[in-house]
């Protein structure tokens, strides 16, 4: 399972780098096309927005893996170890529940709008909503992995806030 998750994380990281490059290149191409050739690129704004949505939702599981989600570490550091462990378990269970619910809601929304498309690019609605469904599903999986890790440790994660 760990090998599978590692390969998935590497694939996601690569996809996010590509999405970031596309997020920069699309408005740049729009500027060049409009300024140099006096021909605007139709749909560049919608495409840029789509790349941003994809980057955010596909990078979110990587943020969870790195432990960079907001966890109120300062508050948790004031709690004794045993209750802090229970709190961390509860936070992870709540995360799994929330991310799973949003993934399910996105899947239902996609199913109910299969014949719809976006306004400018006429992109199929399922393709537009896919990053949300996939990202939330992967967030739930990553949070499950964190829950398993916390449970196996039988003690809370050390919280160290570094201010730079």
MOKA-V856756 format. One record per pair of residues at least 12 apart in sequence whose C-alpha atoms are under 10 Angstrom apart, sorted by sequence separation. I is the first residue (numbers start at 1). GAP is how many residues later the second one is. D is the distance in Angstrom with one decimal. If there is no record, write none. Layout:
# MOKA-V856756
i,gap,d
I,GAP,D
I,GAP,D
This chain:
# MOKA-V856756
i,gap,d
29,12,7.9
30,12,8.6
76,12,8.7
113,12,6.6
114,12,6.2
30,13,9.4
31,13,9.9
112,13,9.9
113,13,7.4
114,13,9.5
27,14,9.3
30,14,6.5
110,14,9.8
111,14,9.6
112,14,9.6
26,15,9.3
29,15,8.5
30,15,8.7
110,15,6.9
111,15,7.8
28,16,9.8
109,16,9.4
110,16,5.2
113,16,9.9
26,17,10.0
27,17,6.7
71,17,8.9
109,17,8.6
110,17,8.7
26,18,6.4
27,18,7.5
110,18,9.1
26,19,8.3
107,19,8.8
110,19,6.6
27,20,9.2
71,20,8.7
106,20,9.4
109,20,8.3
110,20,7.9
26,21,7.5
27,21,7.0
26,22,6.2
107,22,8.4
25,23,8.9
26,23,10.0
106,23,7.0
107,23,8.2
110,23,8.8
23,24,8.5
24,24,8.3
106,24,8.0
109,24,9.6
22,25,9.3
23,25,5.7
26,25,9.1
106,25,9.5
107,25,9.0
108,25,9.6
22,26,7.8
23,26,8.2
106,26,6.7
107,26,6.1
23,27,8.8
24,27,9.5
103,27,9.7
105,27,9.8
106,27,5.3
107,27,9.2
23,28,5.7
24,28,9.8
103,28,9.9
105,28,8.2
106,28,9.0
19,29,9.6
22,29,6.9
23,29,6.4
103,29,7.1
104,29,7.4
21,30,9.4
22,30,9.1
23,30,10.0
102,30,8.3
103,30,4.7
106,30,8.8
19,31,9.6
20,31,7.6
23,31,9.8
102,31,7.5
103,31,7.2
106,31,9.9
19,32,5.9
20,32,7.8
23,32,8.6
103,32,7.9
104,32,8.8
18,33,9.5
19,33,7.6
22,33,9.8
100,33,9.3
102,33,9.8
103,33,5.0
104,33,8.4
19,34,9.6
20,34,9.4
99,34,9.4
102,34,6.5
103,34,5.6
16,35,9.5
19,35,7.2
20,35,6.7
101,35,8.6
102,35,8.4
103,35,9.1
16,36,9.9
19,36,5.8
20,36,9.7
99,36,8.8
100,36,6.6
101,36,9.2
103,36,9.3
18,37,8.9
19,37,9.5
99,37,5.1
100,37,6.2
103,37,8.6
16,38,8.1
17,38,8.4
98,38,8.8
99,38,6.7
100,38,9.2
102,38,9.7
15,39,9.3
16,39,5.5
19,39,9.5
99,39,8.6
100,39,8.3
101,39,9.4
15,40,8.2
16,40,8.5
96,40,9.3
99,40,6.4
100,40,5.8
16,41,9.6
96,41,9.1
98,41,9.7
99,41,5.3
100,41,8.9
13,42,9.8
16,42,6.9
17,42,9.5
98,42,8.1
99,42,9.0
12,43,9.6
15,43,8.1
16,43,6.3
96,43,7.7
97,43,7.7
15,44,8.9
95,44,8.4
96,44,4.7
99,44,8.9
13,45,8.5
95,45,7.0
96,45,7.6
12,46,6.7
13,46,7.2
16,46,9.8
94,46,10.0
96,46,8.7
97,46,9.8
12,47,7.1
93,47,9.4
95,47,9.9
96,47,6.0
97,47,10.0
12,48,9.9
13,48,9.9
92,48,9.2
95,48,6.7
96,48,6.5
9,49,10.0
12,49,8.7
13,49,7.5
94,49,9.5
95,49,8.7
9,50,9.4
12,50,7.8
92,50,9.8
93,50,8.0
92,51,6.1
93,51,7.8
96,51,9.0
9,52,8.3
10,52,9.4
91,52,9.5
92,52,7.3
95,52,9.7
9,53,6.8
92,53,9.5
93,53,9.8
92,54,7.3
93,54,7.2
92,55,5.7
9,56,8.8
91,56,9.0
92,56,9.5
89,57,9.0
90,57,9.1
88,58,9.7
89,58,6.3
92,58,9.1
88,59,8.3
89,59,9.2
89,60,10.0
89,61,7.0
88,62,7.7
89,62,7.3
88,63,9.5
86,64,9.6
85,65,7.7
86,65,9.4
85,66,8.6
88,67,9.6
89,67,8.7
85,68,9.5
86,68,9.6
88,68,6.9
85,69,7.6
86,69,8.8
87,69,8.7
88,69,8.1
85,70,5.6
86,70,8.0
84,71,8.4
85,71,4.2
46,72,8.9
82,72,8.9
83,72,9.6
84,72,6.1
85,72,7.5
46,73,8.9
47,73,9.2
57,73,9.7
58,73,6.6
82,73,6.9
83,73,8.7
84,73,8.6
85,73,9.9
46,74,7.1
47,74,7.7
54,74,8.8
57,74,6.0
58,74,8.1
61,74,7.0
64,74,10.0
65,74,9.0
81,74,6.9
82,74,7.3
84,74,9.8
45,75,9.2
46,75,7.2
53,75,8.8
54,75,9.2
56,75,8.7
57,75,5.9
58,75,9.8
60,75,6.9
61,75,8.1
64,75,7.3
81,75,6.2
43,76,9.3
44,76,9.3
45,76,9.9
47,76,9.6
53,76,9.2
54,76,8.5
55,76,8.4
56,76,9.1
57,76,8.7
58,76,7.4
59,76,7.8
60,76,8.4
61,76,9.0
62,76,9.2
63,76,9.2
64,76,9.8
80,76,9.5
81,76,9.0
43,77,5.8
44,77,8.9
46,77,9.8
50,77,9.7
51,77,9.9
54,77,5.3
57,77,7.8
58,77,5.0
61,77,6.0
62,77,8.4
65,77,6.4
81,77,9.1
42,78,8.0
43,78,5.8
50,78,7.1
53,78,7.1
54,78,7.7
57,78,4.8
58,78,8.5
60,78,8.5
61,78,4.7
64,78,6.7
65,78,7.9
42,79,8.2
43,79,9.5
50,79,9.5
53,79,8.0
56,79,8.5
57,79,7.3
59,79,9.7
60,79,6.7
61,79,8.2
63,79,9.6
64,79,7.0
67,79,9.0
51,80,9.7
54,80,9.6
55,80,9.6
58,80,8.1
59,80,9.4
61,80,8.3
62,80,8.2
65,80,8.6
76,80,9.7
77,80,10.0
50,81,9.1
54,81,8.4
57,81,9.2
58,81,8.8
61,81,6.1
64,81,9.9
65,81,7.6
76,81,9.8
77,81,8.1
57,82,8.8
60,82,9.6
61,82,8.2
64,82,8.4
76,82,9.3
77,82,6.2
76,83,7.4
77,83,8.1
75,84,9.7
77,84,9.4
73,85,9.0
74,85,7.8
73,86,5.6
74,86,8.2
72,87,9.3
73,87,7.1
74,87,7.1
71,88,9.3
73,88,6.6
72,89,9.4
9,129,9.8
8,130,9.5
5,133,10.0
9,133,9.7
5,136,9.2
5,137,8.5
5,140,9.2
2,143,9.1
1,144,9.7
